[in-house]
């Protein structure tokens, strides 16, 4: 759970069970550690870092991750195969979430 705590130092963690299940599936499938850059975010922290106003991170349904030796595109592809419904590509990480409706975006520059 500490991996999913807000980066503002608060101890409260809100996390959706399906997110944990799918992250564990991804870890087992890849066979390598997953680095979680961002998990749960408090509304104040999300606002301070310029996160989306309706960010899935505030709902406990999203993570931004990095996997050594995998590109964000490769992580996104695996995430889709394993049932993540929200997938966002960034230059150095991949956003995965379990929102109800699907969403895909590419914020690479």
N, C-alpha and C positions, 0 to 999 in steps of 0.2 A: 504494500500500500504506500510505502514511503516514496516509491518511484512515481506515484501519481499525485502526490501532494502539490499544492500550488507553490510556484516559485517565489511567492511573497513571504514565505516563512511561516504561514499559518499552518495549524495542525489538522484542521478540518479537511476531510476528503469526501467528495461526493463522487461515486462511481457506479455505473450501470453494470450489472452482472454480465450481460452479454458482451460488453467490451472486454472484460477480464477473460472470458471464455475464448473469444476470438484471438486475443493477444497470445494466450497460451497455445492455441492451435498454431499460430504463426511461428512462435518460438520453437515448437516441436518440429514443424515442417522445415524450417530453415536450419535448425541445429546449431544456431549461433546466438549469442546474447543480442538483445534488442536494447538500444539506448533510448529512453523516453526523454525527449527534450521538454515536453510540456504535456501535462495530463489535465487534471482539474484546475480550473482558474476561478478565483473569486471574482464577482462582478467588478470590484474596484481594481483588481490587478489586470483583468482583461481590458478594461478601459484605459488604464495607464500604459499598456503596451500597444494600444491601437488595434486590439482584436475586434472581430466582427461583433456588431451589436447583439446578434442572436447566436453567438458562438456556441457550438456544441461542447466546447471545453467547460463552459459554465454549467452544463447539464450533467457532466460526468460521463459523457458518451464519446469522447474524442481523445486522441493522442497525436502528438507529432513525434515521429521516430526516425532513427537512423540505424541501419544495420551494416556493420563493417563488411566490405567487399561486395555490397549490393548498391546499385544506383537507386535514386528515388523512383525511377520508372519501374525497375524490377520489383521493388517493394510494393508499389501500387498494383502491379499486375498480380502479385501473390495475394495482396489484400482483397482484390476483387474475386479471385478464385475461392477465397475462404469466407466470403460473404459480408465483408465490410461494405456498407452502402454509401458512405461519404468518403471520397478520395480526392485529395488535393496534392498537386505536385509543386514543389519548391526547389530551388537550386541545390540545397544541401540536406533536405529532409522530405519525408512524406507524411501527410496528414491522413489519418484513418479514423472513421467514426461509424457508429451504428445507429444513426438517425433513422427515422421511420421511412422517409422518402429518399430516394437516391439523389446524389449530387456528385459532380465531377468538375474540377477546375485545374487549370495549369497557370501557376504564378511564377514560372521560371522566366528569367530575363536573359 
